[in-house]
Amino acid sequence: MATAAAASASEAEAEPKAGPKAEGEEDEAKAARTRRKVLSRAVAAATYKTIGPEWDQQEEGVSESDGDEEYAMASSAESSPGEYEWEYDEEEEKNQLEIERLEEQLSINVYDYNCHVDLIRLLRLEGELTKVRMARQKMSEIFPLTEELWLEWLHDEISMALDGLDREHVYDLFEKAVKDYICPNIWLEYGQYSVGGIGQKGGLEKVRSVFERALSSVGLHMTKGLAIWEAYREFESAIVEAARLQAEAPRLAEYQAYIDFEMKIGDPARIQLIFERALVENCLVPDLWIRYSQYLDRQLKVKDLVLSVHSRAVRNCPWTVALWSRYLLAMERHGVDHRGISVTFEKALSAGFIQATDYVEIWQAYLDYLRRRVDFKQDSSKELEELRSAFARALEYLKQEVEERFNESGDPSCLIMQNWARIEARLCNNMQKARELWDSIMTKGNAKYANMWLEYYNLERAHGDTQHCRKALHRAVQCTSDYPEHVCEVLLTMERTEGTLEDWDIAVQKTETRLARVNEQRIKAAEKEAALAQQEEEKAEQRKRARAEKKALKKKKKTRGAEKNTVDEDDEKEWGDEEEEQPSKRRRLENSVPPTGEAERGPDADPGLVGVELPSKPKEHVAAPRRDVPKVLHDSSKDGITVFVSNLPYSLEEPATVLRPLFEACGDVVEIRPIFSNRGDFRGYCYVEFKEEAAAQRALELDRKSVEGRPMFVSPCVDKSKNPDFKVFRYSTALEKHKLFISGLPFSCTREELEEICKAHGTVKDIRLVTNRAGKPKGLAYVEYENESQASQAVLKMDGMTVKENIIKVAISNPPQRKVPEKPEARKAPGGPLVPRQIYGARGKGRTQLSLLPRALQRPGAPAAQAENGPAPPPAGATPAATEAPKMSNADFAKLLLRK
C-alpha cells in the first residue's frame, strides 16, 4: 500500500513538470525506469553473494539503501507524498545525462581511460546489463583491464550464467583476463569456477589443466601463490578420497594400473612412492615385491634402499623362493660380505617352501654365488673346497630333508650334480671326478634317457678323450629306451669320422642287434595291445547280446502278464496293474504283498493260507497309483528361459509344489514340468520355465542347493543331440593357488567346524564339502582363501593335522586332467587294419586292472612310432589266431586226468 501511495503521489507531482509531454509517453518512461531499477537490484544481489560485505561499503547508495526503500517511502507518504520519488527520479536523470555525456566524450576520444571506467560504473549502477557488457568489451579491446575490473566483470557474468553455453562464455572471459597481467586472484577464481563444471564431459581434465597453468604462471608468487597451491591440493585430496571410497581393498588392480602409468613417465620418486603405497595394502603379494625389487635393482641401484626392500620382501613373503634368490643376488651385487650372504641363505632354507623344486632353486642360486667366488687359475683354494663341500651338502640335503618331507628330491634330472660335473671338467680339469658324478647320475634312473647320455658324450668330447666317448656311446646304445635310433646314429657318425675298421664293425653289429631287439619288443607290445583291444570288443559284444536277451525276456514276461490280466479282470481292478511293469529294485519296498496266485502256487507257501479269502476291501498297496499325466513335448525354442533340474528325491509326491517357492525367488515362473514314468513315479528331474531369461540365469545359482537331503542340480537347458559336447561343470579344473584341496576328513565334519579350523590361517572366502549324488559326504573339501599367500600358509600349518581322530591331507587345488574316452570308430584307420587302443580297454583304466606291459615299452603313439622307428607290425587280425591256445573239450580234460 505504501508503494502504491508513493507511486500515485509521484504521478500527481510529475504532471506540472511534464509540460507538453503526452500521458502515454510519461507511462512509457516510468515503465523503463522501473525495469532499470529491478535489474539494478538483481545485479546488486548477485554481486553481494559473490563478493560479500565489501560491496556494501563500495556501493553504499545502492545496496544499503535498497533494503529500506519501501520503509522510507511508506514513512514519508503521509507527510510529503512525492518527495522521495522526485529525489530518485532527479538522481536517475542526472545519471542518464552523465552517461550521455560520457558516451559523447568517448565518441570524440576513444582512448580516454577514465571515461570508460566511469561509464561502466554508471551503467552498472543503472542496471543496463546489455550496455555495460558492450562498454566492457570495447574497453578490453583498447586497454588491458586491471584485476579489479576483470573480477567485477567476471562476477557479474558468473551470477547470470545458467547453462553450459553461458559457462563456456565465462571460460572465454577468464582466458582473456589471465592474459593482461599476472593476477593470482583471477587464476584462483578461474580454478574454483572450473571445479563447478567437473560433472560435465571432460570436467576433471579441465580443472587440472587450469590449476596446472595457474601454477606455471603465478605459483611462485611470494604472497599469493600459496593460495593456488592450497586450492589445487584440496581439490586433488577430494578426488583421491572419493576414489578411495569407491575402490575396494586391497585394490591391487588399481595400483598396478597406477604403477604402469608412473613407469611410462619415469619419475623415480613417484614410482617409489606408488610402490610403497601399494605394498601397504598388498604386503602379501609376492609378484608386487618382485616387481618393486626388480625396478630398484635395474634403475636406482642404491645399496641401502635396495637391500632394505629385499629384506622386507622376504619377511613378508618368506614362502616365495624367487624373493630369496633375488635377495642373494642383490647382496652379492652390492658387495655384502660372505658371512652375511651365508646367514641369509640359511634363513632361506628354514623358510618352509611349499614345493620340493623350490629348494633346488635356492641351492642353485647359492652354489652359483660360491662358484663366482672361486679363482680357478689356482689349483687349490679355500673357496674351491667350500664350493665342493657345498655341492656335497646340497645333494645330502635334498636326499634327506626334502625327500623325507615331499616324498621326492625335487631334482629328478640331477641338475645340481650335472652342474658340479661341468665345473669339475671345464674349470677344474678334473675329468675323473666328473665321470664319477655322471655315473651317479645314470644310476639314479636316468640311464634310459638318450639326452642324458648325449650330454655326457658332449662333455667327454670337449674335455675328455675318444676312448671314453666311445665307451659312453656303447653304454648308451645298450641302455637307452626312449630314442635308441638317435644314439645309434651318433655312435656310427663318430666311428665314421674317427674310428678304425674294427671300431666300425663293432659299432654296426651293436647298433643292428640293439635296434632289432627294440623292434621285436615293439611288435610284441603292439600284438598284446591289439589282443587286449579285441578281447574288450568281444566282451562288449557279449554284454550287448546279454542285454538284448534280457530285454526280450522282460518283454515276453510283460506279454504273459498282460494275457493273465485279461483273463482275470476282477483281480486287476482290485489290485491294480502290478504285473504290467516290474518296479525297479531301488523303489521296491519290503512290505510288498504278492498277488494271490503267487501266494497259492509258491513252493514254500503255508498250507494254512490256501483257500483263505481276501477281505473285500484290500489293504493299501505299496505301489503308487497310476497317474494320468499327459506327455508334453519340450519346446526347444524356450531353452533360453528354461532350466533343467535333476538329482531330486524320488519320494517327492508333488515336485512342483516343493520347487515353486525356491524358483519364484529368482523371477516369475511360468511352469514347472516334472517328469514321471509310465507307472506315474517321479523320475527325479523336471523343467522350470521362466518369463525372462535373466530369471533363468539367476536360477542357475541354486545349483547344489539341498532339497530334502539331496543336492539339487540346476543346469542350462541344452539339446544334447544338437550339442553333444556340451558339459556343465561349475568349478574350475585348473591350478588355483588360492584354493586348498583337503582329503581325509571325517564324514561327520560340518562346514562350520571346517571353517573354524581354516580361518585361523587367513580370510576364508568359501568352503565346499564334496558329496555324492545322495548328499552324503565323501570326506573331501575345497577351501578358498583371499589370496595365494594365505593358502600357502594354511598348507604348511594344516597338512597332517588331526581332525576328529582323522589325519587330513592338505594341498593346493590342482585337479588332474580328465581323459576323454576314445571313440570306437576313431580306432579304425581308413582302408587299413584295426589300430589297437590303449592297454586299459574299452571302459578306460580301471582301478583293479593290471598293466601287463612293462613301462619301458609303453608308447603313446604306437602306429606312428612303429612306422618311424622300425618295421610295421603285421595285421592285428592274424596275430591272435596264431597265438591263442586251442579250446579243450571234456574228453581232453579226462585224458589229462588219466595221464596223472
Buried (B, 14 or more C-beta within 10 A) or exposed (E): EBEEBBBBBBBEBBEEEEEEEEEEEBEEBBEEBEEBBEBBBBBBBBBBEBBEEEBBEEBEEBBEEBEEBEEEBBEBBEEEBBBBBBEBBEEBEEBBEEBEEBBEBBEEEEEBEEBBBBBBBBBBBBBBBEBBBEBBEBBBEEBEBEBEBBBBBBBBBBBBBEEEEEBEEBBEBBEBBBEBEEBBBBBBBBBBBBBBBBEEEEBBEBBBEBBEBBBEBBBEBEEBBEBBEEBBEEBEEEBEEEEEEEEEEBBBEBBBEBBEEBBEEEEEEBBBEBBEBBBEEBBBBBBBBBBBBEBBBEEBEEBEEBBEBBBBBBEBBBBBBBBBBBBBBBBBEBEBEBEEBBEBBEBBBEBBBBBBBBBBBBBBBBBBBBBEBBEBEEEEBEBBEBBBEBBEEBBEBBEEEBBEBBEEBBBEBBBBBBBBBBBBBBBBEBBEBBBEBBEBBBEBEBBBBBBBBBBBBEBBBEBBEEEBBBBBBBBBBEBBBEBBBBBBEBBBEBBEEEBEEEBEEBBBEBBEEBBEEBBEBBBBBBBBBBBBBBEBBEEBEEEEEEEEEEEEEEEEEBEEBEEBBEEBEEBBEBBBBBBBBEBEEEBEEEEEBEBBEEBEEEEEEEEEEEEEEEEEEEEEBBBBEBEEBEEEEBEEEBBEBBBBBBBBBBEBEEBBEBBEEBBBEBBEBBEBBBBBBEBEBBEBBBBBBBEBEEBBBBBBEBBBEEBEEBBBBBBBBBEEEEEEEEEEEEEEEEEBBBBBBBBBBEEEBEEEBBEEBBBEBBEBEEBBBBBEEEBEBEBBBBBBBBBBBBBBBBBEBBBEBEBEEBEBEBEBBEEEEEEEEEEEEEBEEEEEBBBBBBBBBBEEEEEEEEEEBEEEBEBEEBBEEBEEBBEEBBEBEEBEEEEEEEEEEEEEEEEEEEEE
